[in-house]
Structures are given as C-alpha cells and as structure tokens.
C-alpha cells in the first residue's frame, strides 16, 4: 500500500466538476484507491472511484486529504491524484 497526504487548494473545494475529474482519473488505474478527509473529526474514508462517495466527504478549500492505493500501479495512481489536487484542478 502506498499513501500520501495533501491539502485541497482550489477555492470551491472538491465540488461536482473537480470530483468528476478526480474520479475519471482514479478509474484509469487498476489499483484499489481510497480517499480520506482528514479534516473531519471521524476521518471518513471512501472509494476514490465513486463520485457519490467523493462528494459525501464534503471537502472544501483547505481540507486535508489522504489518498491511498493498493495494486500494481499504486504509486503512479496516488502521485497522479495528489498532483491533480495540488494543481487545483485547473480552476
């Protein structure tokens, strides 16, 4: 398993458009991928390949998140998704 953390930087957080981009990217990998909103007191973890699950985390600007993956492309998957968040989804 490989995991990394980052902070959501775009002003509107992970709303529908960036969540859709995130899920499409996550689905391009074979690994099992999860995302955790570390800013929540209960640190909820969900399937990163499900838009409904991503939106349920309510990740706004400055939310701290952890992405974890397990599988043959786990490092590339996590690094690519972290980069997507770190670039603010082009917003």
ChimeraX commands (.cxc) that place a marker at each C-alpha (Angstrom):
marker #1 position 0.00,0.00,0.00 radius 0.5
marker #1 position 1.19,3.49,-0.88 radius 0.5
marker #1 position -0.33,6.70,0.51 radius 0.5
marker #1 position 0.26,10.42,0.63 radius 0.5
marker #1 position -1.50,13.47,2.05 radius 0.5
marker #1 position -2.17,16.94,0.68 radius 0.5
marker #1 position -4.49,19.92,1.12 radius 0.5
marker #1 position -7.30,20.98,-1.23 radius 0.5
marker #1 position -6.27,24.40,-2.60 radius 0.5
marker #1 position -8.99,25.40,-5.05 radius 0.5
marker #1 position -11.48,27.98,-3.76 radius 0.5
marker #1 position -14.57,25.83,-4.22 radius 0.5
marker #1 position -13.12,22.59,-2.90 radius 0.5
marker #1 position -13.96,19.21,-4.40 radius 0.5
marker #1 position -17.40,20.08,-5.79 radius 0.5
marker #1 position -19.03,18.28,-8.74 radius 0.5
marker #1 position -16.67,19.33,-11.58 radius 0.5
marker #1 position -13.34,18.60,-9.88 radius 0.5
marker #1 position -14.80,15.49,-8.24 radius 0.5
marker #1 position -15.73,14.21,-11.70 radius 0.5
marker #1 position -12.20,14.87,-12.97 radius 0.5
marker #1 position -10.77,13.14,-9.89 radius 0.5
marker #1 position -12.98,10.05,-10.29 radius 0.5
marker #1 position -12.24,9.77,-14.02 radius 0.5
marker #1 position -8.51,9.87,-13.26 radius 0.5
marker #1 position -8.88,7.35,-10.41 radius 0.5
marker #1 position -10.77,4.98,-12.69 radius 0.5
marker #1 position -7.87,4.98,-15.15 radius 0.5
marker #1 position -5.84,2.91,-12.66 radius 0.5
marker #1 position -6.17,-0.76,-11.79 radius 0.5
marker #1 position -5.32,-0.31,-8.10 radius 0.5
marker #1 position -7.90,-0.06,-5.35 radius 0.5
marker #1 position -7.88,3.62,-4.33 radius 0.5
marker #1 position -9.35,5.34,-1.29 radius 0.5
marker #1 position -9.50,8.94,-0.17 radius 0.5
marker #1 position -9.86,10.14,3.41 radius 0.5
marker #1 position -10.95,13.58,4.57 radius 0.5
marker #1 position -8.53,14.05,7.47 radius 0.5
marker #1 position -10.20,17.36,8.36 radius 0.5
marker #1 position -13.27,15.54,9.68 radius 0.5
marker #1 position -13.21,14.52,13.32 radius 0.5
marker #1 position -14.10,10.95,12.30 radius 0.5
marker #1 position -11.70,10.90,9.26 radius 0.5
marker #1 position -14.11,9.20,6.86 radius 0.5
marker #1 position -12.54,7.02,4.11 radius 0.5
marker #1 position -14.32,6.28,0.82 radius 0.5
marker #1 position -13.77,4.65,-2.55 radius 0.5
marker #1 position -11.95,7.20,-4.75 radius 0.5
marker #1 position -13.58,5.75,-7.87 radius 0.5
marker #1 position -17.12,6.75,-6.81 radius 0.5
marker #1 position -18.29,10.32,-7.39 radius 0.5
marker #1 position -21.10,9.98,-4.84 radius 0.5
marker #1 position -18.59,8.82,-2.23 radius 0.5
marker #1 position -16.19,11.67,-3.05 radius 0.5
marker #1 position -18.95,14.28,-2.77 radius 0.5
marker #1 position -20.10,12.78,0.54 radius 0.5
marker #1 position -16.78,13.79,2.12 radius 0.5
marker #1 position -17.64,17.49,1.77 radius 0.5
marker #1 position -14.06,18.51,1.02 radius 0.5
marker #1 position -13.83,22.28,0.90 radius 0.5
marker #1 position -10.84,24.56,0.48 radius 0.5
marker #1 position -8.07,23.74,2.97 radius 0.5
marker #1 position -9.41,20.24,3.68 radius 0.5
marker #1 position -6.54,17.86,4.42 radius 0.5
marker #1 position -6.88,14.61,2.48 radius 0.5
marker #1 position -5.06,11.31,2.29 radius 0.5
marker #1 position -5.04,9.17,-0.83 radius 0.5
marker #1 position -4.08,5.51,-0.55 radius 0.5
marker #1 position -3.81,2.84,-3.21 radius 0.5
marker #1 position -3.02,-0.84,-3.34 radius 0.5
marker #1 position -2.17,-2.66,-6.54 radius 0.5
marker #1 position 0.31,-2.86,-9.37 radius 0.5
marker #1 position 0.08,0.86,-10.27 radius 0.5
marker #1 position -0.42,2.20,-6.73 radius 0.5
marker #1 position 2.47,4.69,-6.74 radius 0.5
marker #1 position 1.50,6.21,-10.08 radius 0.5
marker #1 position -2.15,6.33,-9.03 radius 0.5
marker #1 position -1.53,8.17,-5.76 radius 0.5
marker #1 position 1.06,10.53,-7.22 radius 0.5
marker #1 position -1.21,11.42,-10.17 radius 0.5
marker #1 position -4.21,12.11,-7.93 radius 0.5
marker #1 position -2.14,14.15,-5.47 radius 0.5
marker #1 position -0.82,16.20,-8.41 radius 0.5
marker #1 position -4.39,16.81,-9.60 radius 0.5
marker #1 position -5.38,18.19,-6.20 radius 0.5
marker #1 position -2.14,20.19,-5.86 radius 0.5
marker #1 position -2.76,21.95,-9.19 radius 0.5
marker #1 position -6.28,22.98,-8.13 radius 0.5
marker #1 position -7.99,21.11,-10.96 radius 0.5
marker #1 position -7.17,23.99,-13.29 radius 0.5
marker #1 position -9.53,26.38,-11.51 radius 0.5
marker link #1:1,2 radius 0.2
marker link #1:2,3 radius 0.2
marker link #1:3,4 radius 0.2
marker link #1:4,5 radius 0.2
marker link #1:5,6 radius 0.2
marker link #1:6,7 radius 0.2
marker link #1:7,8 radius 0.2
marker link #1:8,9 radius 0.2
marker link #1:9,10 radius 0.2
marker link #1:10,11 radius 0.2
marker link #1:11,12 radius 0.2
marker link #1:12,13 radius 0.2
marker link #1:13,14 radius 0.2
marker link #1:14,15 radius 0.2
marker link #1:15,16 radius 0.2
marker link #1:16,17 radius 0.2
marker link #1:17,18 radius 0.2
marker link #1:18,19 radius 0.2
marker link #1:19,20 radius 0.2
marker link #1:20,21 radius 0.2
marker link #1:21,22 radius 0.2
marker link #1:22,23 radius 0.2
marker link #1:23,24 radius 0.2
marker link #1:24,25 radius 0.2
marker link #1:25,26 radius 0.2
marker link #1:26,27 radius 0.2
marker link #1:27,28 radius 0.2
marker link #1:28,29 radius 0.2
marker link #1:29,30 radius 0.2
marker link #1:30,31 radius 0.2
marker link #1:31,32 radius 0.2
marker link #1:32,33 radius 0.2
marker link #1:33,34 radius 0.2
marker link #1:34,35 radius 0.2
marker link #1:35,36 radius 0.2
marker link #1:36,37 radius 0.2
marker link #1:37,38 radius 0.2
marker link #1:38,39 radius 0.2
marker link #1:39,40 radius 0.2
marker link #1:40,41 radius 0.2
marker link #1:41,42 radius 0.2
marker link #1:42,43 radius 0.2
marker link #1:43,44 radius 0.2
marker link #1:44,45 radius 0.2
marker link #1:45,46 radius 0.2
marker link #1:46,47 radius 0.2
marker link #1:47,48 radius 0.2
marker link #1:48,49 radius 0.2
marker link #1:49,50 radius 0.2
marker link #1:50,51 radius 0.2
marker link #1:51,52 radius 0.2
marker link #1:52,53 radius 0.2
marker link #1:53,54 radius 0.2
marker link #1:54,55 radius 0.2
marker link #1:55,56 radius 0.2
marker link #1:56,57 radius 0.2
marker link #1:57,58 radius 0.2
marker link #1:58,59 radius 0.2
marker link #1:59,60 radius 0.2
marker link #1:60,61 radius 0.2
marker link #1:61,62 radius 0.2
marker link #1:62,63 radius 0.2
marker link #1:63,64 radius 0.2
marker link #1:64,65 radius 0.2
marker link #1:65,66 radius 0.2
marker link #1:66,67 radius 0.2
marker link #1:67,68 radius 0.2
marker link #1:68,69 radius 0.2
marker link #1:69,70 radius 0.2
marker link #1:70,71 radius 0.2
marker link #1:71,72 radius 0.2
marker link #1:72,73 radius 0.2
marker link #1:73,74 radius 0.2
marker link #1:74,75 radius 0.2
marker link #1:75,76 radius 0.2
marker link #1:76,77 radius 0.2
marker link #1:77,78 radius 0.2
marker link #1:78,79 radius 0.2
marker link #1:79,80 radius 0.2
marker link #1:80,81 radius 0.2
marker link #1:81,82 radius 0.2
marker link #1:82,83 radius 0.2
marker link #1:83,84 radius 0.2
marker link #1:84,85 radius 0.2
marker link #1:85,86 radius 0.2
marker link #1:86,87 radius 0.2
marker link #1:87,88 radius 0.2
marker link #1:88,89 radius 0.2
marker link #1:89,90 radius 0.2
marker link #1:90,91 radius 0.2
view
